[in-house]
Amino acid sequence: TVCAPSAIFLAADVQQVGCNDTTSIPNGRLVYLSCDLRKDGLQPLVVPGTTDFTGVNHVGVGLRVRSEMLLCVEEERRSTHKDTGTGNKVPIKSFTYTKQWREAPIDSSNFSKLPAAQEERR
């Protein structure tokens, strides 16, 4: 099933990339590189959205960190079905679960409590 917990071993699939060939960097893969870094041509550090660092005047290199978690995501669909006996429209809820990379956690305690939905997540 889709959302059962499983171990992820990214380090076994790490790939070395070149310093001058940015087209060889595979999207979404764990990579490493070893390159000389130069300050010439770099702009001073600016922290967007804050005035807390106005006194900082640093020219250098660094890393932007973007963390994501592989999470189980619930999607609810609502539709109606015409009852063949009465002719009335009957509401139907269906749930699908997929694993997705997300930057923010998802509170799974808000997922559907229906038994079928509980079983689908396992």
Salt bridges, closest charged atoms under 4 A:
ASP13 OD1 - ARG29 NH2 3.23
GLU68 OE2 - ARG66 NH2 2.41
GLU76 OE2 - ARG78 NE 2.87
GLU103 OE2 - ARG66 NE 3.13
